């Protein structure tokens, strides 16, 4: 029969083993799902978008790794134009390539977008030029 001290040691050893196994499995998952280091630390990135017809023939899908939720579904007479506009807006600070495909998978057209938005540019140009003085706003008090 094991003494109380031996049982406690066994429990501590099992806890340590469990922690090691958990850490190893977390590291394995992170390695499998992580992007390559060269992509994480890249200073130059191009967003690539694809606009493809849906399999159910009810519009078009905007597909990209740059989007938080992909694919986005567009339908209606201006579906392709709306998808291109959204892709350009979403990548306003990055260069972008937008490719439109037909049902057979052939590339119909390609659009290139140069990211020209600088951080803070929109905030400074739009809000200060149209701001009206307010008695309660300390920025306009002389």
N, CA, C and O of each residue as an XYZ file, in Angstrom:
568
protein
N       0.832     -1.178      0.000
C       0.000      0.000      0.000
C       0.882      1.248      0.000
O       1.886      1.318      0.709
N       0.482      2.237     -0.817
C       1.255      3.472     -0.925
C       0.924      4.405      0.239
O      -0.195      4.463      0.748
N       1.952      5.114      0.614
C       1.730      6.097      1.672
C       1.094      7.347      1.088
O       1.019      7.507     -0.131
N       0.647      8.211      1.946
C       0.003      9.455      1.527
C       0.968     10.324      0.728
O       0.568     10.946     -0.256
N       2.211     10.375      1.130
C       3.222     11.176      0.436
C       3.465     10.641     -0.982
O       3.640     11.424     -1.915
N       3.477      9.310     -1.150
C       3.672      8.722     -2.476
C       2.484      9.028     -3.391
O       2.662      9.327     -4.571
N       1.276      8.952     -2.838
C       0.092      9.266     -3.639
C       0.091     10.730     -4.081
O      -0.283     11.040     -5.212
N       0.506     11.623     -3.192
C       0.578     13.048     -3.550
C       1.610     13.265     -4.658
O       1.370     14.027     -5.594
N       2.773     12.583     -4.548
C       3.798     12.690     -5.581
C       3.273     12.202     -6.927
O       3.530     12.816     -7.963
N       2.536     11.097     -6.905
C       1.954     10.560     -8.140
C       0.976     11.547     -8.761
O       0.960     11.720     -9.979
N       0.162     12.194     -7.938
C      -0.800     13.180     -8.432
C      -0.068     14.373     -9.043
O      -0.454     14.872    -10.101
N       0.988     14.826     -8.372
C       1.768     15.960     -8.892
C       2.417     15.578    -10.214
O       2.427     16.373    -11.155
N       2.968     14.348    -10.293
C       3.582     13.893    -11.545
C       2.557     13.825    -12.676
O       2.847     14.228    -13.802
N       1.382     13.325    -12.382
C       0.337     13.264    -13.411
C      -0.087     14.655    -13.860
O      -0.338     14.877    -15.044
N      -0.167     15.591    -12.922
C      -0.522     16.964    -13.265
C       0.543     17.588    -14.169
O       0.219     18.269    -15.141
N       1.810     17.351    -13.842
C       2.905     17.883    -14.671
C       2.866     17.269    -16.064
O       3.047     17.979    -17.053
N       2.638     15.981    -16.157
C       2.529     15.319    -17.461
C       1.370     15.887    -18.268
O       1.496     16.144    -19.465
N       0.252     16.077    -17.601
C      -0.916     16.640    -18.281
C      -0.642     18.025    -18.822
O      -1.060     18.347    -19.934
N       0.050     18.847    -18.060
C       0.398     20.196    -18.522
C       1.332     20.137    -19.727
O       1.175     20.896    -20.684
N       2.317     19.218    -19.671
C       3.245     19.085    -20.799
C       2.520     18.647    -22.068
O       2.783     19.167    -23.152
N       1.612     17.692    -21.925
C       0.844     17.217    -23.079
C      -0.026     18.347    -23.636
O      -0.120     18.516    -24.851
N      -0.656     19.113    -22.756
C      -1.492     20.227    -23.189
C      -0.679     21.289    -23.919
O      -1.099     21.786    -24.964
N       0.487     21.638    -23.371
C       1.349     22.622    -24.028
C       1.819     22.118    -25.381
O       1.846     22.875    -26.351
N       2.188     20.849    -25.454
C       2.646     20.284    -26.727
C       1.531     20.297    -27.764
O       1.772     20.602    -28.932
N       0.318     19.968    -27.345
C      -0.788     19.967    -28.303
C      -1.141     21.385    -28.738
O      -1.483     21.599    -29.901
N      -1.068     22.353    -27.838
C      -1.324     23.746    -28.221
C      -0.269     24.219    -29.206
O      -0.598     24.874    -30.195
N       0.997     23.899    -28.950
C       2.062     24.281    -29.884
C       1.863     23.642    -31.249
O       2.088     24.283    -32.276
N       1.444     22.390    -31.265
C       1.207     21.704    -32.534
C       0.082     22.382    -33.318
O       0.204     22.592    -34.525
N      -1.001     22.721    -32.642
C      -2.119     23.395    -33.321
C      -1.684     24.759    -33.840
O      -2.039     25.134    -34.958
N      -0.918     25.509    -33.045
C      -0.456     26.824    -33.487
C       0.457     26.713    -34.696
O       0.389     27.546    -35.600
N       1.306     25.702    -34.725
C       2.187     25.521    -35.875
C       1.406     25.143    -37.118
O       1.724     25.597    -38.217
N       0.388     24.316    -36.950
C      -0.397     23.882    -38.110
C      -1.234     25.012    -38.685
O      -1.398     25.096    -39.902
N      -1.770     25.885    -37.833
C      -2.687     26.929    -38.287
C      -2.023     28.271    -38.522
O      -2.642     29.166    -39.098
N      -0.787     28.435    -38.094
C      -0.121     29.728    -38.243
C       0.319     29.935    -39.691
O       0.636     28.986    -40.409
N       0.329     31.194    -40.091
C       0.842     31.525    -41.416
C       2.360     31.505    -41.364
O       2.939     31.640    -40.287
N       3.010     31.341    -42.498
C       4.474     31.373    -42.500
C       4.985     32.716    -41.984
O       4.334     33.747    -42.156
N       6.152     32.692    -41.353
C       6.703     33.910    -40.752
C       6.936     35.009    -41.773
O       6.793     36.188    -41.448
N       7.286     34.655    -42.984
C       7.543     35.692    -43.978
C       6.266     36.452    -44.318
O       6.332     37.621    -44.699
N       5.109     35.814    -44.189
C       3.857     36.521    -44.449
C       3.424     37.354    -43.246
O       2.796     38.398    -43.415
N       3.752     36.906    -42.032
C       3.367     37.651    -40.848
C       4.088     38.989    -40.773
O       3.485     39.996    -40.401
N       5.354     39.009    -41.117
C       6.167     40.193    -40.934
C       6.422     40.929    -42.241
O       7.346     41.737    -42.326
N       5.628     40.664    -43.239
C       5.808     41.326    -44.520
C       5.343     42.771    -44.432
O       4.288     43.054    -43.866
N       6.124     43.680    -44.989
C       5.728     45.086    -44.986
C       4.968     45.439    -46.253
O       4.321     46.485    -46.305
N       5.029     44.607    -47.260
C       4.352     44.858    -48.521
C       3.381     43.719    -48.767
O       3.785     42.559    -48.855
N       2.115     44.040    -48.878
C       1.139     42.991    -49.100
C       0.170     43.408    -50.193
O      -0.158     44.584    -50.347
N      -0.270     42.430    -50.935
C      -1.248     42.648    -51.993
C      -2.453     41.787    -51.667
O      -2.324     40.583    -51.444
N      -3.612     42.400    -51.640
C      -4.843     41.646    -51.443
C      -5.289     41.111    -52.792
O      -5.345     41.852    -53.774
N      -5.602     39.836    -52.838
C      -6.067     39.204    -54.072
C      -7.523     38.797    -53.864
O      -7.854     38.089    -52.914
N      -8.386     39.258    -54.770
C      -9.811     38.969    -54.691
C     -10.241     38.211    -55.938
O      -9.721     38.440    -57.030
N     -11.189     37.312    -55.764
C     -11.792     36.592    -56.885
C     -13.299     36.802    -56.834
O     -13.921     36.704    -55.776
N     -13.866     37.089    -57.982
C     -15.319     37.189    -58.093
C     -15.748     36.061    -59.013
O     -15.409     36.042    -60.197
N     -16.499     35.117    -58.451
C     -16.917     33.924    -59.193
C     -18.422     33.770    -59.117
O     -19.039     34.127    -58.113
N     -19.023     33.231    -60.191
C     -20.465     32.949    -60.127
C     -20.735     31.827    -59.132
O     -19.938     30.899    -58.996
N     -21.863     31.922    -58.442
C     -22.225     30.890    -57.472
C     -22.671     29.622    -58.191
O     -23.172     29.674    -59.314
N     -22.484     28.498    -57.534
C     -22.869     27.212    -58.124
C     -24.385     27.125    -58.325
O     -24.854     26.472    -59.257
N     -25.148     27.787    -57.445
C     -26.607     27.747    -57.576
C     -27.144     28.810    -58.542
O     -28.357     28.972    -58.674
N     -26.248     29.530    -59.213
C     -26.585     30.541    -60.225
C     -27.452     31.666    -59.667
O     -28.309     32.200    -60.372
N     -27.231     32.024    -58.410
C     -27.995     33.108    -57.789
C     -27.100     34.273    -57.405
O     -27.254     34.827    -56.316
N     -26.189     34.652    -58.250
C     -25.327     35.794    -57.976
C     -23.864     35.414    -58.043
O     -23.479     34.445    -58.697
N     -23.052     36.208    -57.343
C     -21.605     36.056    -57.390
C     -21.035     36.046    -55.978
O     -21.603     36.638    -55.060
N     -19.907     35.365    -55.820
C     -19.196     35.331    -54.547
C     -17.924     36.156    -54.671
O     -17.184     36.024    -55.646
N     -17.672     37.004    -53.684
C     -16.404     37.714    -53.567
C     -15.565     36.923    -52.570
O     -15.933     36.795    -51.402
N     -14.429     36.392    -53.039
C     -13.612     35.475    -52.257
C     -12.222     36.084    -52.066
O     -11.609     36.559    -53.022
N     -11.728     36.066    -50.819
C     -10.374     36.535    -50.548
C      -9.965     36.125    -49.142
O     -10.811     35.970    -48.261
N      -8.662     35.952    -48.937
C      -8.137     35.707    -47.593
C      -8.088     36.998    -46.788
O      -7.988     36.960    -45.562
N      -8.159     38.140    -47.466
C      -8.091     39.426    -46.773
C      -9.395     39.765    -46.064
O      -9.401     40.582    -45.143
N     -10.485     39.159    -46.473
C     -11.788     39.467    -45.884
C     -11.977     38.725    -44.570
O     -11.546     37.579    -44.438
N     -12.618     39.366    -43.592
C     -12.849     38.670    -42.331
C     -13.852     37.528    -42.473
O     -13.732     36.511    -41.791
N     -14.826     37.688    -43.341
C     -15.818     36.643    -43.613
C     -15.864     36.434    -45.118
O     -16.314     37.312    -45.854
N     -15.413     35.309    -45.569
C     -15.369     35.060    -47.002
C     -16.032     33.725    -47.265
O     -15.832     32.802    -46.476
N     -16.789     33.568    -48.299
C     -17.094     34.503    -49.371
C     -18.282     35.412    -49.030
O     -19.121     35.085    -48.191
N     -18.321     36.557    -49.710
C     -19.466     37.459    -49.613
C     -20.338     37.241    -50.846
O     -19.823     37.058    -51.949
N     -21.634     37.259    -50.663
C     -22.573     36.948    -51.730
C     -23.166     38.241    -52.276
O     -23.696     39.057    -51.522
N     -23.074     38.424    -53.595
C     -23.665     39.569    -54.283
C     -24.631     39.055    -55.330
O     -24.361     38.061    -56.004
N     -25.767     39.743    -55.465
C     -26.702     39.382    -56.517
C     -27.384     40.647    -57.007
O     -27.336     41.695    -56.362
N     -28.014     40.525    -58.153
C     -28.689     41.669    -58.740
C     -27.974     42.122    -59.998
O     -26.947     41.556    -60.373
N     -28.517     43.147    -60.655
C     -27.937     43.588    -61.925
C     -26.548     44.217    -61.775
O     -25.767     44.219    -62.727
N     -26.235     44.750    -60.593
C     -24.936     45.391    -60.399
C     -24.048     44.586    -59.445
O     -23.229     45.163    -58.730
N     -24.202     43.287    -59.430
C     -23.488     42.452    -58.464
C     -21.974     42.521    -58.646
O     -21.239     42.670    -57.670
N     -21.511     42.414    -59.863
C     -20.065     42.421    -60.112
C     -19.489     43.792    -59.773
O     -18.436     43.885    -59.142
N     -20.173     44.854    -60.190
C     -19.693     46.213    -59.911
C     -19.667     46.471    -58.395
O     -18.730     47.091    -57.891
N     -20.680     46.003    -57.678
C     -20.715     46.174    -56.225
C     -19.590     45.395    -55.546
O     -18.968     45.896    -54.610
N     -19.328     44.187    -56.008
C     -18.248     43.377    -55.427
C     -16.890     44.027    -55.676
O     -16.041     44.040    -54.784
N     -16.677     44.562    -56.863
C     -15.417     45.249    -57.173
C     -15.270     46.484    -56.296
O     -14.191     46.753    -55.766
N     -16.360     47.235    -56.143
C     -16.316     48.431    -55.299
C     -15.996     48.103    -53.853
O     -15.220     48.813    -53.213
N     -16.586     47.034    -53.329
C     -16.314     46.644    -51.949
C     -14.857     46.202    -51.794
O     -14.203     46.552    -50.812
N     -14.355     45.443    -52.750
C     -12.961     44.985    -52.680
C     -12.006     46.176    -52.702
O     -11.024     46.195    -51.959
N     -12.283     47.167    -53.545
C     -11.425     48.357    -53.596
C     -11.510     49.134    -52.283
O     -10.497     49.618    -51.779
N     -12.711     49.253    -51.734
C     -12.859     49.981    -50.476
C     -12.171     49.244    -49.332
O     -11.496     49.862    -48.508
N     -12.339     47.934    -49.280
C     -11.778     47.164    -48.175
C     -10.253     47.158    -48.207
O      -9.619     47.027    -47.161
N      -9.663     47.296    -49.374
C      -8.202     47.290    -49.482
C      -7.682     48.676    -49.850
O      -6.727     48.798    -50.617
N      -8.303     49.715    -49.309
C      -7.902     51.079    -49.654
C      -6.508     51.424    -49.163
O      -5.901     52.363    -49.677
N      -5.978     50.700    -48.189
C      -4.618     50.962    -47.715
C      -3.626     49.924    -48.237
O      -2.458     49.947    -47.850
N      -4.065     49.022    -49.101
C      -3.194     48.000    -49.685
C      -3.390     47.984    -51.196
O      -4.426     48.402    -51.713
N      -2.380     47.497    -51.880
C      -2.557     47.233    -53.302
C      -3.450     46.013    -53.447
O      -3.411     45.108    -52.613
N      -4.251     45.986    -54.500
C      -5.185     44.875    -54.676
C      -5.263     44.460    -56.136
O      -5.110     45.274    -57.047
N      -5.503     43.180    -56.329
C      -5.778     42.620    -57.652
C      -7.139     41.941    -57.553
O      -7.350     41.071    -56.708
N      -8.054     42.346    -58.421
C      -9.409     41.805    -58.408
C      -9.630     41.093    -59.734
O      -9.562     41.707    -60.799
N      -9.894     39.795    -59.660
C     -10.092     38.987    -60.866
C     -11.539     38.527    -60.935
O     -12.096     38.036    -59.954
N     -12.144     38.694    -62.118
C     -13.527     38.274    -62.336
C     -13.501     37.044    -63.241
O     -12.864     37.052    -64.294
N     -14.204     35.980    -62.819
C     -14.223     34.724    -63.558
C     -15.632     34.435    -64.060
O     -16.618     34.889    -63.479
N     -15.712     33.672    -65.151
C     -17.023     33.226    -65.632
C     -17.331     31.842    -65.060
O     -16.553     31.303    -64.273
N     -18.468     31.271    -65.458
C     -18.916     29.992    -64.905
C     -17.958     28.843    -65.245
O     -17.869     27.871    -64.495
N     -17.247     28.950    -66.364
C     -16.318     27.894    -66.760
C     -14.974     28.001    -66.044
O     -14.141     27.102    -66.161
N     -14.751     29.089    -65.302
C     -13.497     29.264    -64.588
C     -12.477     30.078    -65.349
O     -11.325     30.172    -64.928
N     -12.879     30.672    -66.470
C     -11.977     31.509    -67.253
C     -11.992     32.932    -66.705
O     -13.035     33.451    -66.307
N     -10.819     33.549    -66.692
C     -10.723     34.922    -66.199
C     -11.261     35.882    -67.266
O     -10.779     35.903    -68.399
N     -12.262     36.668    -66.886
C     -12.884     37.606    -67.821
C     -12.177     38.954    -67.787
O     -11.793     39.490    -68.826
N     -12.008     39.497    -66.585
C     -11.359     40.796    -66.448
C     -10.524     40.835    -65.179
O     -10.740     40.070    -64.239
N      -9.559     41.757    -65.183
C      -8.689     41.955    -64.033
C      -8.644     43.430    -63.713
O      -8.463     44.264    -64.600
N      -8.808     43.747    -62.448
C      -8.724     45.135    -61.993
C      -7.558     45.241    -61.023
O      -7.362     44.364    -60.181
N      -6.787     46.309    -61.141
C      -5.689     46.563    -60.222
C      -6.017     47.829    -59.447
O      -6.493     48.812    -60.014
N      -5.761     47.794    -58.159
C      -6.054     48.940    -57.306
C      -4.820     49.274    -56.493
O      -4.280     48.414    -55.796
N      -4.370     50.518    -56.577
C      -3.222     50.959    -55.783
C      -3.736     51.551    -54.486
O      -4.530     52.491    -54.494
N      -3.288     51.005    -53.388
C      -3.712     51.511    -52.084
C      -3.116     52.877    -51.837
O      -1.897     53.014    -51.727
N      -3.961     53.890    -51.748
C      -3.461     55.254    -51.601
C      -3.915     55.917    -50.316
O      -3.653     57.102    -50.110
N      -4.587     55.185    -49.454
C      -5.077     55.754    -48.205
C      -3.973     55.735    -47.171
O      -3.380     54.686    -46.923
N      -3.683     56.887    -46.557
C      -2.689     56.969    -45.489
C      -3.406     57.031    -44.155
O      -4.501     57.586    -44.066
N      -2.821     56.484    -43.145
C      -3.442     56.440    -41.825
C      -3.713     57.856    -41.313
O      -2.805     58.685    -41.269
N      -4.952     58.130    -40.930
C      -5.320     59.427    -40.394
C      -5.681     60.460    -41.432
O      -6.184     61.530    -41.089
N      -5.438     60.168    -42.685
C      -5.688     61.133    -43.754
C      -7.168     61.498    -43.841
O      -7.510     62.676    -43.936
N      -8.036     60.507    -43.810
C      -9.467     60.748    -43.908
C      -9.975     61.520    -42.699
O     -10.809     62.415    -42.838
N      -9.487     61.187    -41.540
C      -9.919     61.849    -40.315
C      -9.588     63.330    -40.346
O     -10.442     64.155    -40.019
N      -8.370     63.690    -40.732
C      -7.967     65.088    -40.731
C      -8.662     65.891    -41.818
O      -9.046     67.038    -41.586
N      -8.827     65.314    -42.991
C      -9.383     66.091    -44.095
C     -10.888     66.257    -43.998
O     -11.406     67.313    -44.360
N     -11.605     65.252    -43.522
C     -13.057     65.341    -43.562
C     -13.659     66.001    -42.333
O     -14.612     66.769    -42.464
N     -13.138     65.729    -41.147
C     -13.790     66.220    -39.945
C     -13.459     67.677    -39.637
O     -14.339     68.399    -39.169
N     -12.277     68.131    -39.868
C     -11.903     69.502    -39.540
C     -12.448     70.505    -40.555
O     -12.774     71.632    -40.183
N     -12.553     70.122    -41.818
C     -12.992     71.083    -42.814
C     -14.483     71.383    -42.706
O     -14.914     72.473    -43.082
N     -15.276     70.447    -42.204
C     -16.713     70.646    -42.123
C     -17.192     70.900    -40.698
O     -18.394     71.030    -40.468
N     -16.284     70.973    -39.753
C     -16.692     71.131    -38.362
C     -17.207     72.544    -38.120
O     -16.631     73.518    -38.604
N     -18.286     72.642    -37.371
C     -18.851     73.937    -37.015
C     -18.531     74.201    -35.555
O     -18.568     73.283    -34.736
N     -18.220     75.430    -35.224
C     -17.905     75.714    -33.834
C     -19.108     75.471    -32.930
O     -20.248     75.774    -33.280
N     -18.823     74.927    -31.785
C     -19.848     74.640    -30.801
C     -19.426     75.310    -29.498
O     -18.246     75.284    -29.148
N     -20.350     75.898    -28.791
C     -20.019     76.600    -27.552
C     -19.427     75.654    -26.522
O     -18.657     76.083    -25.663
N     -19.773     74.373    -26.592
C     -19.298     73.400    -25.609
C     -18.033     72.678    -26.064
O     -17.508     71.843    -25.327
N     -17.536     72.978    -27.251
C     -16.361     72.303    -27.788
C     -15.121     73.112    -27.448
O     -14.986     74.256    -27.881
N     -14.223     72.531    -26.683
C     -13.036     73.270    -26.243
C     -12.046     73.512    -27.379
O     -11.187     74.385    -27.260
N     -12.143     72.769    -28.467
C     -11.195     72.949    -29.570
C     -11.433     74.264    -30.298
O     -10.516     74.760    -30.954
N     -12.623     74.850    -30.212
C     -12.933     76.064    -30.931
C     -12.971     77.299    -30.042
O     -13.267     78.395    -30.518
N     -12.680     77.138    -28.782
C     -12.680     78.286    -27.875
C     -11.353     79.015    -28.005
O     -10.288     78.401    -27.928
N     -11.419     80.319    -28.201
C     -10.220     81.111    -28.429
C      -9.482     81.427    -27.158
O      -8.447     82.092    -27.194
